[in-house]
Amino acid sequence: MAENIVINSQEIRKLPAGSAYKAFFVMSAVSQKSDKNGKPYYDVSVADSFGSLEAKVWSDAQWLDKSQAAPASDDDHLPPEKISALVGKTIGVNGKVSDFRGQLQYSFGKITLLNQEKFPPSGYLPHSPISIDELSERFNVLASGCGGEAGEFVRKVFAGEFLHKFRDWPAAVSHHHAYANGLLEHTLSVAACAKSMAERMRDSGYDVDVDIVVAGALLHDIGKLDSYSMTTVPNMTVEGALLDHVAQGYARFCELAEKHGLGEKTRVHLGHIILSHHGLREYGSPVVPATPEALIVSSADELDFKIFCWNDSVKNLTDEQPISPWNSSAQRRFWKK
C-alpha cells in the first residue's frame, strides 16, 4: 500500500511488516519512556472511529505543529513540553509496521498536530457500533419490564440528566467499551445476559429475584460516571484513580436510595450487587457475591468483558494468523475460530 494513502486503524492492522502508512487519529494517551541506552521515546495510544492502536515514537521522530490556520512549514516543530498536551487532539501520523519478536509493532516517524477546527476530534472518535436509538430502545424495554420496588427505583434513577450522561459515557479508559456510549452498551449487554440467566435459574427451581437481578445489572457500573470523564477521549478522574468506580458507585447508590426512599431490604440487595460485581477481592470487589442475584450479575459482567476482549482481539486476524497477541486485560491470547 502506498505511503501517501491515508488509511484507518483497521486497515493498518492488516498491513504486513515493512509497510508504511499515513493516518489521522485522536491521541488517547502519551507516556515518555527511556530505552536501554537511555534515549527517550514515547508509548502512545491513538484512536479513530474504527478502533485504537498502540505505537512507539522513537527519539529520532519528528513532532510538528500545524494547528494554526496560517500556512505551516516543516520547521514548525512542536516543543517537547507540549507533547503531553496532545491528548484529546487530532493528529496526523506517518508510520511503519515492523516485526518485533514475532509480533507486529507499529511506530510513528512523524506526528503532526493538526488544525482542530478543520479536523475536529469528534469526527475521529470511536463510538458504540450500535446506534444510540437502538441502545435507548433496549434500555427502555429492560427498565420498563423490571417490576417491584427495584424496578420503580431504577426508573426514578435513570431519568433526566442522569440518563443523558449515562448514555454518553465510556465503560472504561482502555480495557473494554472505551468509547462514547460504551457504558450504556456494556450495561445493557450485562443486564440482558443476567436476566436470561436469572430466568433460567428461577425456572430450574432456584430462589432468584429476576427484578433485583435486572435492577442490579443496570446499576452495577453507575460509579463510572464519577470515575471517568468524557471530553474528547475517555479519561480517568482523580477520584476514579484513588477511589475506584466500585466504591464511587456504592456511594452514589446510597445517596440515590436515600433520596428516593428505597426500602432497607432492597437497598441491601442492590448495594451488595454493586459492591461485589467484580467477583473477587483481587479483582477489586470489597466483598464477594453472597446471593444468587449478585452471583448472576457478577458472572454476566465478567462474561461480557471477556467476550468483548475476544471480539476486539480477533477482528483483524487472518486465517494465516488466527491467534491474537497477548491480551493483557483478559490475561490470555484468543483464537479466531
N, C-alpha and C positions, 0 to 999 in steps of 0.2 A: 504493500500500500504506500502510495506516495506521501512523502513527508509533509507536503503543503496542503493536504486534505485534512480539514477539521473533522474529527470523529468524536464519539461519545465514549463513556467509560465501559459500556457493554462491548463495543467494538474493539476497544483497546485490549480487553481481557482475552479476546480471540486471536490477537496477534502473536506470531512466533517470536522467539528470541532473535535479536538482531534488527527488529523493526523500529522505525521511527514514526512519530506521530505529532500532531498538534491537537489541542483540545481547549475548551472553555470549562471552567469549574468554579464552584464556590469553595473557598478554603474553609475546612471544618476545624482543623487543628494543626498547630505547628510547634515542634519541640526541638530545641538545639541540643546536639549531642557532640561527642568527640570520638574520632576513630582511634585505632590502636597506636597511631603515630601522633596523636594529639591534635590533628586537624579538625576543625569544626565542620559539622554537616547538620542537616535538618531531616527529621522524620516529619512528613506531612500527611494529613488526611484531607482528601478533596471529595466533593460530591457533585453530581449533576442529577437530572431527572431520571436517569437510567440506573443510578446506583452510586457506589463510592469506590475509592481507590486509595491504597496506601502507597506512598512513594518516598524515595530518597532524593535529597537535594545535596549534592556533594559540594566541597569547598570551592571548586572552580566554576560553579554555576553562576549565571547572570540573574540579578534581580533588578527589574526595570519598573519605572513608574511612568505610565502613560494615562494617568487618571484625569488629567486636565483636558479641557475641550480644545486647547490650542495644539497645533501640530507638535509632535514629540520626536526626539531622535534617540539613537542608541546610547547617547551619552546621559540620558535621564535615569541614572542609577538610583535604586531605592536604598536609602540609608539602612544599615543593619538594625538600628534601633526601631525602625518602623516595620520590620518583618512580622513581629508578633501581632501587629495591628491589622494584618491581612485577614484574620479570622472573620468570616462572615462576608468577605468581599469577593467579587467576581474577578477571576484571574485567567490569563491565557498562558498555556504552557507548551513548550517544545520538549518532548520526552523520548525516551528509548526503552525498549524491552531487552532485558538481558537474562542470562541463566545464572542462578546462584545456588550452588549445591543441589542441582536437580530441580529447582523451583524457579518459576518466572519472577523476576524482580523488575519493578518499574522505577525509573528515575527521571527527574526533570532537569534539563540543562539550562533552560531559560524560563523564568517566571515573570510575567508581566502583570502589574496591577492595571486593570482596565478602567475606563470611564464608567462609573457606576450608574449614570443616567442612561447612557447608551446600552450598557449591558447590566440591567438590574438583576441583583441576586435572585429575586423571586422567580425569574424566568429560567433559572438553572437548578432550582432546589428539588430534591426528591419529595414525593408525597405518596400517600396511600394509593395503591393501584386500584382500589375500589372507590367509586365516586362518593362524594360526601352525601349526596341524596340517597344512595343505596345504604350507606352506613347509618344515616339518620333513620331510615325506614326500619332497618334491622333493630336499632335501639328501641324505637317506639313499640315494636312487636314484643320484645323481651320485657320492657318496663311495664307496658300495659297488661301483660299476661301474668305479672308477678302479683300474687294475692296476699291477703292478710296485712298485718301491721308493717311487715318488712317491705312489701310492695308499695304501700302508701308512703312510707318513709322515703323510698328510692325516688318516687315521682315528685316528692317535695324537694328533695336534694337536687335532682337533675332538672333544674328549671332556670330560665333567665341567663344571667351572665355566667353562672357556674357551668351550664351545659355548653354555652358558646366557647368558653375557654377549653373545656374538656374535649370538644370536637377538634380544636386546632392543635392540641398539644402532642408532642412526641412521646413514645413509650420509653425511650432511652436516648442516651447520647451516642452510643455506638453499637451496643450488643444486639438489639432487635427492635424492629419497628421504629427506627431512629429517624423519623421524618414527620412532616406535618400530617395530622390526622392519625398518626400511628397509635396513640394511646387509645382512641376510640376503636380502631380496627382490632387491636390486641384484646381489649376488654370484651368486645362483642364475641370474638372467637372463643375466649375463655368461658364466657357466660353460656354460649350455645353448647359448647362441649360439656361443661359442667351440668347443665340442665339435662342433657341426654343421659349422662352417667347417673345422675340422681334419680331420674325416672326409671331407669333400668334396675338400679339397686332397690328402689321402692317396690317395683313390680316383682322383684325376687324375694320380697318379704322383709327387707330391712327397714328399720325406722328412720327414714330420711325425709327431712322437710325440704321439698323442692323450692318453695318460695324463699326460704333462708339461703339456699344454695345460689339461686339466681341473684338475689339482692347482694349477697356477699361477693359474688363474682363481679357484679357491676361496680361495687365499691372498693374492691381489693387494692387498686392502684391509685386511689384519689390523692395520695401523698405526692405523686409525681407532679401534680400541679404546683407544688411548692419546691420540689427537689430540682426541677428543670425549668429553664427559661427558653422561650422560643422567639428569637428576634429574626435573624436570617437563617441560622442553623441551630440545632439543639445544643444547649449548654447546661452544665450543672451549676446550680446556685451554691453560694457559700453554705447555706443551711443544709442543702442536699448533700454536700460533701461531708459535713460534720454530723448530721443527724440521721440521714438516710430516709428514703421515701416510706419505709415501713413505719418508723416512729412518727414521721410527719403525718402519714395517713391516719394513724390511730388518733393523734391529737386533733386533727381536723374532724374526724368522725365524732369524737366526744363532744366537740363544740356543736356540731350539727344535731347530734342526738339530744343534747340539752335544749337547743333552740326549738326543735320540733316535738319535744315531749315524748321521745321514744321510750317504750316500756323497758324495765330493767332486764327481763329475760332476753328480749330481742336485742337489746343493747349488748349484752354479754356475748350472745351468739355471733352477731356481726362483727363486734370488736375482736373476738377471738380469730375469726377468719382473716381479718386484715393483718393481725399480728403474726399469724402462723403461715401465711400463704407461700412463703419461700421454703417451707417444708422442714428444713433442718437448721439448727443453730449455726452451723458452719457456713450456711448459705445466706445468713442474715436474719433469720427468724428468731426473735427473743423467746418464743415458745414454739413447741412443735404441735401440729394439728392433733386435737384431742376429741373431736367429734366427727361423725360421718360427713357432715356438711363441710367442715374445714378440710378434711382429707380429700374430698372430691374437688374443691376449688384449688387446693394446692397442686393436685395431680394434673388438673386441666391447665393450670398456669405453666407448669413445667413442660407439659407436652406441647403447648402452643409455642413456647420459646424454642424448644429443640427442633420442632418441625420447621419453624421459620429459619433457624440456622441451617438446617439441611437444604431447604429450598434456595436460600441465598448462596450457599456454598457450591451447589451443583449446577446452577442455572447456566453457567458459561462453560461447563465441562464438555468434552467431546468423547466419542466412542474410543478414540485412541488414548485419551487421558481421563478415565472415568472416576478416578479417586481425587478428592479435593485436597487442597493444602490443609494443614492443621488448623482447626477452628478453635482458637483459644477460649472463646466464650463457652462452647459446648464441650471442650476438652476431648476432641476426637476428630478424626477425618471422616468424610462422608462419601458414600458411593452413589454415583448416578446410575441407577438401575436400568 
